[in-house]
Amino acid sequence: MKADRKALISEAAPVLADWYRENGRALPWRQDRDAYKIWISEIMLQQTRIEAVKPYYARFMEELPDLSALAQVEEDRLLKLWEGLGYYSRARNLKKCAMEVTERWGGQLPADYEALKRLPGIGPYTAGAIASMAYGIPVPAVDGNVLRVLSRLLADSADIGQASVKREAERLLTDCLPKDRPGDFNEGIMELGETICIPNGRPSCNDCPLKTLCLAVRQGIQEELPVKTPKRARRREQRTVLLLQYETESSGLVTGIRKRPEDGLLAGLYELPSLPGEMTQEEIRRTLSERGVDAREIREAGKARHIFSHVEWDMTGYVVRLDRLPDPGDLIFVEKAQVKEDYALPAAFRAFRKYL
């Protein structure tokens, strides 16, 4: 059976590589084989759609065009450039990795798959992408798109969420990918999964270069695959978000923000302060008063929900106008322009930005 699987993948591999050469989308990070550009794009594309990534990638590259610039950037500026992409630990690992590569590898990502895997924030998938696409090293790059394509091609009902299934896919592809153009194959199978062999909705099997080889198509089960165990339900939390505002004579309207702890959810980012639960205006007024903050006016700023990987925030916002600036504590009061230019405010608070 395994021999049959290898034979099928080996037959499909050059077809995919040729198809990619003819049909691959013209994306900014595909213009050359630059390892730095491939690395940044792959990290950005984790958990984020290609079309959404494009403007972030362009902005990032304009300010940090090479590994040396990334190694030297201040963390607050890096997080501001990353603002909106989420999973901010990815950005911090980029800087850690750039610093290590500068120190140990002369400022150039190593042309070595095993060495790449040992760098901060680079796992087997990203290492495989860089090694194969930038350096032509014949190693696989297995992500969800690849697992989905293989599941359908092989009519395999194994749960693709299992680590053992991913390891088996890596072993199969290592033996079967074309050694003379591994980058084209890896990009081809990912491209197929992103554009044709899609995860939600009906795959476009008539447009697929593998339609005559695909066992799921032959058996009519392509929409039943892949199999993946549903994730556990996320925890839900109620939050009351406060836009604490004061009208200054010199700067106009300023709003209080604070920096989150350096570990945990949204670590080290700036946020609008919030209180646990869904509080009434009177409860807000009383809570602030107990902390020495007098609210002159409180008005609603709407509701919003933000979904993280393991938790959902159901937020109710309030604009709170103050008679005077409170003792600083952990708050800093900033103008809207400063938030736009200097402070990374997570997407969780996007619904309330219009009140700044």
C-alpha positions as CSV (number, residue, x, y, z in Angstrom):
1,M,0.0,0.0,0.0
2,K,2.8,2.4,0.9
3,A,4.6,1.7,-2.3
4,D,1.3,2.6,-4.1
5,R,1.1,5.9,-2.2
6,K,4.7,6.7,-3.1
7,A,4.1,5.9,-6.7
8,L,1.1,8.1,-6.9
9,I,2.8,11.1,-5.3
10,S,5.9,10.5,-7.5
11,E,3.6,10.7,-10.5
12,A,1.8,13.8,-9.3
13,A,5.0,15.7,-8.3
14,P,6.3,16.8,-11.7
15,V,2.8,17.6,-12.8
16,L,2.4,19.9,-9.9
17,A,5.7,21.5,-10.4
18,D,4.9,22.2,-14.1
19,W,1.5,23.5,-13.3
20,Y,2.9,25.9,-10.7
21,R,5.4,27.2,-13.3
22,E,2.6,28.0,-15.7
23,N,-0.1,29.1,-13.2
24,G,1.5,30.3,-10.0
25,R,0.2,33.7,-8.9
26,A,2.6,36.7,-9.1
27,L,3.1,37.5,-5.4
28,P,5.5,40.0,-4.1
29,W,7.7,37.5,-2.3
30,R,7.9,35.3,-5.4
31,Q,9.7,37.8,-7.5
32,D,13.1,36.3,-6.6
33,R,14.5,33.5,-4.5
34,D,15.5,35.8,-1.6
35,A,15.5,33.8,1.6
36,Y,14.7,36.8,3.8
37,K,11.6,37.6,1.7
38,I,10.4,34.0,1.7
39,W,11.0,33.8,5.5
40,I,9.0,37.0,6.3
41,S,6.1,36.1,4.0
42,E,5.8,32.6,5.4
43,I,5.7,33.8,9.0
44,M,3.1,36.5,8.0
45,L,1.0,33.9,6.2
46,Q,0.6,31.7,9.2
47,Q,-3.1,32.2,10.3
48,T,-3.6,35.0,7.7
49,R,-4.9,35.1,4.2
50,I,-2.7,36.0,1.3
51,E,-4.7,39.1,0.2
52,A,-4.7,40.4,3.8
53,V,-0.9,39.9,4.1
54,K,0.1,41.9,1.0
55,P,-0.1,45.4,2.4
56,Y,1.5,44.3,5.7
57,Y,4.3,42.7,3.7
58,A,4.9,45.8,1.6
59,R,5.0,48.1,4.7
60,F,7.3,45.7,6.5
61,M,9.7,45.4,3.6
62,E,9.8,49.1,3.0
63,E,11.0,49.8,6.6
64,L,12.9,46.6,7.2
65,P,14.3,45.5,3.8
66,D,16.9,43.1,5.1
67,L,17.9,41.0,8.0
68,S,20.2,43.5,9.4
69,A,17.5,46.1,9.7
70,L,15.2,43.6,11.4
71,A,17.9,42.7,13.9
72,Q,18.3,46.3,14.9
73,V,14.7,47.5,15.0
74,E,13.2,48.6,18.4
75,E,10.6,46.2,19.6
76,D,7.8,48.7,19.9
77,R,8.4,49.7,16.3
78,L,8.4,46.1,15.2
79,L,5.1,45.4,16.9
80,K,3.6,48.5,15.3
81,L,4.6,47.2,11.9
82,W,3.0,43.9,12.8
83,E,-0.2,45.5,14.1
84,G,-3.3,43.8,12.8
85,L,-1.6,40.5,11.9
86,G,-2.1,39.0,15.4
87,Y,0.0,36.3,17.1
88,Y,2.6,38.9,18.0
89,S,5.0,36.3,19.4
90,R,5.7,35.7,15.7
91,A,7.1,39.2,15.3
92,R,9.2,38.9,18.4
93,N,10.7,35.6,17.2
94,L,11.5,37.3,13.9
95,K,13.8,39.7,15.7
96,K,15.3,37.0,17.9
97,C,16.0,35.0,14.8
98,A,17.5,37.9,13.0
99,M,19.8,38.7,15.9
100,E,21.0,35.1,16.1
101,V,21.5,34.8,12.3
102,T,23.5,38.1,12.5
103,E,25.7,36.7,15.2
104,R,26.2,33.1,14.1
105,W,25.6,33.1,10.4
106,G,27.0,36.4,9.1
107,G,23.5,38.0,8.5
108,Q,22.4,35.3,6.0
109,L,19.8,32.6,6.7
110,P,21.7,29.3,6.5
111,A,21.3,27.1,3.5
112,D,20.8,24.2,5.8
113,Y,17.5,22.6,6.7
114,E,18.5,21.3,10.1
115,A,20.2,24.6,11.0
116,L,17.1,26.6,10.0
117,K,14.9,24.4,12.2
118,R,17.0,25.3,15.2
119,L,16.4,29.1,14.8
120,P,13.8,30.9,16.9
121,G,10.3,30.8,15.5
122,I,11.2,28.5,12.5
123,G,9.7,25.0,12.6
124,P,9.8,22.2,10.0
125,Y,7.4,23.8,7.7
126,T,9.1,27.3,7.5
127,A,12.5,25.6,7.4
128,G,11.3,23.5,4.5
129,A,9.9,26.5,2.6
130,I,13.1,28.5,3.0
131,A,15.4,25.6,2.2
132,S,13.5,24.4,-0.9
133,M,12.4,27.8,-2.4
134,A,15.5,29.9,-1.7
135,Y,18.3,27.2,-1.8
136,G,16.9,24.4,-3.8
137,I,17.3,21.8,-1.0
138,P,15.0,18.8,-1.6
139,V,13.0,18.9,1.6
140,P,9.2,19.1,2.0
141,A,7.2,22.0,3.5
142,V,4.0,20.5,5.0
143,D,1.2,22.8,6.2
144,G,-2.6,22.4,6.2
145,N,-2.9,23.0,2.5
146,V,-0.4,20.2,1.7
147,L,-2.1,17.8,4.1
148,R,-5.5,18.5,2.5
149,V,-4.2,17.9,-1.0
150,L,-2.5,14.7,0.0
151,S,-5.6,13.5,1.9
152,R,-7.7,13.9,-1.3
153,L,-5.1,12.7,-3.7
154,L,-4.6,9.5,-1.7
155,A,-8.3,9.2,-0.5
156,D,-6.8,9.0,3.0
157,S,-9.2,9.3,5.9
158,A,-6.5,9.7,8.6
159,D,-7.1,12.7,10.9
160,I,-4.8,15.5,9.6
161,G,-4.8,17.1,13.0
162,Q,-2.7,14.3,14.3
163,A,1.1,14.9,14.5
164,S,1.7,11.3,13.3
165,V,-0.1,12.0,10.1
166,K,2.0,15.1,9.4
167,R,5.2,13.2,10.1
168,E,4.1,10.5,7.6
169,A,3.3,13.1,5.0
170,E,6.8,14.6,5.5
171,R,8.4,11.1,5.0
172,L,6.4,10.4,1.9
173,L,7.1,13.8,0.3
174,T,10.8,13.6,1.2
175,D,11.0,10.4,-0.9
176,C,8.9,11.6,-3.7
177,L,9.4,15.3,-4.4
178,P,11.4,16.2,-7.5
179,K,15.0,16.7,-6.4
180,D,15.8,19.1,-9.2
181,R,13.0,21.6,-8.4
182,P,11.7,21.1,-4.9
183,G,10.7,24.7,-4.5
184,D,8.4,24.5,-7.5
185,F,6.8,21.4,-6.1
186,N,6.3,22.8,-2.6
187,E,4.9,26.0,-3.9
188,G,2.7,24.1,-6.4
189,I,1.1,21.9,-3.8
190,M,0.5,24.9,-1.5
191,E,-0.9,26.9,-4.4
192,L,-3.2,24.1,-5.3
193,G,-4.5,24.0,-1.8
194,E,-5.1,27.7,-1.6
195,T,-6.8,28.2,-5.0
196,I,-8.4,24.9,-6.2
197,C,-8.3,22.1,-3.5
198,I,-9.8,24.5,-1.0
199,P,-10.7,23.8,2.6
200,N,-14.3,25.2,2.8
201,G,-16.8,24.7,0.0
202,R,-16.5,22.5,-3.0
203,P,-13.0,22.0,-4.5
204,S,-12.7,23.0,-8.2
205,C,-11.8,19.5,-9.3
206,N,-12.4,20.3,-13.0
207,D,-9.6,22.8,-12.9
208,C,-7.1,20.6,-11.0
209,P,-4.0,19.3,-12.7
210,L,-4.2,16.2,-10.6
211,K,-7.9,15.3,-11.4
212,T,-7.0,12.2,-13.4
213,L,-4.7,10.9,-10.6
214,C,-6.8,11.9,-7.5
215,L,-8.3,8.9,-5.7
216,A,-10.9,11.0,-3.9
217,V,-12.3,12.2,-7.3
218,R,-12.4,8.7,-8.6
219,Q,-14.4,7.6,-5.5
220,G,-16.5,10.8,-5.3
221,I,-15.5,11.6,-1.7
222,Q,-13.4,14.7,-2.2
223,E,-15.9,16.8,-0.2
224,E,-15.7,14.4,2.7
225,L,-11.9,14.8,3.0
226,P,-9.8,15.7,4.8
227,V,-10.8,14.4,8.2
228,K,-10.0,16.6,11.1
229,T,-11.1,16.4,14.7
230,P,-12.9,19.7,15.7
231,K,-11.1,22.0,18.1
232,R,-12.3,22.3,21.7
233,A,-14.8,25.1,22.3
234,R,-13.2,28.4,23.2
235,R,-13.7,30.0,26.6
236,R,-15.8,33.2,26.5
237,E,-15.1,36.2,28.6
238,Q,-17.1,39.4,29.1
239,R,-15.0,42.6,29.2
240,T,-16.0,46.3,29.7
241,V,-13.6,48.4,27.7
242,L,-13.0,52.0,28.8
243,L,-12.0,54.9,26.6
244,L,-10.7,57.2,29.3
245,Q,-10.5,60.7,27.7
246,Y,-9.5,64.2,28.7
247,E,-9.5,67.4,26.7
248,T,-6.1,69.1,27.2
249,E,-5.4,72.7,26.3
250,S,-2.2,71.9,24.5
251,S,-2.9,68.6,22.7
252,G,-6.7,68.4,22.5
253,L,-8.3,65.1,23.2
254,V,-6.1,62.4,24.7
255,T,-7.1,58.8,25.5
256,G,-5.6,56.4,28.2
257,I,-3.8,53.3,27.0
258,R,-1.6,50.9,28.9
259,K,1.0,48.2,28.2
260,R,0.0,44.6,28.8
261,P,2.3,42.3,30.8
262,E,5.3,40.8,28.9
263,D,3.9,37.3,28.9
264,G,0.5,35.8,28.2
265,L,-2.2,37.0,25.8
266,L,-1.2,40.0,23.7
267,A,2.0,40.2,25.6
268,G,3.7,43.6,25.7
269,L,1.2,45.3,23.5
270,Y,-0.8,48.4,24.3
271,E,-4.5,48.2,25.1
272,L,-7.5,50.2,26.1
273,P,-8.0,49.5,29.8
274,S,-10.9,47.1,30.6
275,L,-12.7,45.6,33.5
276,P,-13.9,42.0,33.9
277,G,-17.6,41.4,33.2
278,E,-20.3,43.5,31.5
279,M,-20.7,46.5,33.8
280,T,-23.4,49.2,33.9
281,Q,-22.5,52.9,33.8
282,E,-23.2,53.2,37.5
283,E,-20.8,50.3,38.3
284,I,-18.2,51.8,36.1
285,R,-18.5,55.2,37.8
286,R,-18.3,53.6,41.3
287,T,-15.3,51.4,40.3
288,L,-13.4,54.4,38.9
289,S,-14.3,56.5,41.9
290,E,-12.8,53.8,44.2
291,R,-9.6,54.2,42.3
292,G,-9.5,58.0,42.5
293,V,-10.8,58.7,39.0
294,D,-13.9,61.0,38.7
295,A,-16.0,60.5,35.5
296,R,-17.7,63.6,34.3
297,E,-19.6,61.8,31.5
298,I,-20.1,58.1,30.5
299,R,-21.6,57.1,27.2
300,E,-21.8,53.8,25.3
301,A,-19.3,53.0,22.6
302,G,-20.9,49.8,21.2
303,K,-20.2,46.1,21.5
304,A,-17.6,44.0,19.8
305,R,-16.4,40.4,19.8
306,H,-12.8,39.3,19.2
307,I,-11.8,35.6,18.8
308,F,-8.4,34.4,19.8
309,S,-7.3,30.8,19.4
310,H,-8.5,29.6,22.9
311,V,-10.7,32.5,24.2
312,E,-13.4,34.9,22.9
313,W,-13.8,38.4,24.3
314,D,-17.3,39.8,24.3
315,M,-16.7,43.5,24.8
316,T,-18.9,46.4,25.7
317,G,-17.3,49.8,25.3
318,Y,-17.8,53.1,27.0
319,V,-16.3,56.5,26.4
320,V,-15.5,58.1,29.8
321,R,-14.8,61.8,29.9
322,L,-12.7,62.9,32.8
323,D,-12.5,66.3,34.6
324,R,-8.8,65.9,35.2
325,L,-6.0,63.5,34.3
326,P,-5.7,60.8,37.0
327,D,-2.4,59.8,38.6
328,P,-0.5,58.1,35.8
329,G,-0.3,54.6,37.3
330,D,0.1,52.2,34.4
331,L,-1.8,54.5,32.0
332,I,-0.3,56.9,29.4
333,F,-2.6,59.4,27.7
334,V,-1.9,59.8,24.0
335,E,-3.4,61.6,21.0
336,K,-5.1,59.7,18.2
337,A,-2.1,60.5,15.8
338,Q,0.3,58.9,18.3
339,V,-1.7,55.7,18.4
340,K,-1.7,55.6,14.7
341,E,2.0,56.1,14.3
342,D,3.7,54.8,17.5
343,Y,1.7,52.3,19.5
344,A,0.6,48.8,18.5
345,L,-3.0,48.5,19.5
346,P,-4.3,45.0,18.8
347,A,-7.1,44.2,16.4
348,A,-9.2,43.2,19.4
349,F,-9.9,46.9,19.9
350,R,-10.5,47.9,16.3
351,A,-14.2,48.5,16.8
352,F,-13.4,51.3,19.4
353,R,-10.7,53.1,17.4
354,K,-13.2,55.6,15.9
355,Y,-13.8,57.0,19.4
356,L,-10.1,57.9,19.9
